[in-house]
Amino acid sequence: MYSDSELMNDHIMARAYANIVKAKNETAKSFSFQELQRKSNPIGGATSETELKAKQKVLYGRSAWNLFSTILLSFLICFGFNMLHVDGN
C-alpha cells in the first residue's frame, strides 16, 4: 500500500515526464520546413534560403532552451518536493 506522499511523488514525477514529452514534441514540430516558412513569411511571398536558415537557427536556439529549461524545472520541482517529505529516519 502506498502512502499519501508516495502517491503524490508518483503523480508529480508523471506530470514532470508529461511536460518533458510535451516540450520534446513541440520542439520537433517547430523544425518542419512548412511551419518555418509559414512563421517567417505568413503572406506567402518568396523568402531567401539564407534568411530561412537564419530564422531556423533562432527557432532552434529557442526550442533547445525551452526544452532544457522545462527538464531542469521539472527535476528541480521533484527534488524540492522530495526534500520536503524526508522522514528524518
HELIX and SHEET records of a PDB file:
HELIX    1   1 ASP A    4  SER A   30  1                                  27    
HELIX    2   2 PHE A   33  SER A   40  1                                   8    
HELIX    3   3 GLU A   49  LEU A   84  1                                  36    
END                                                                             
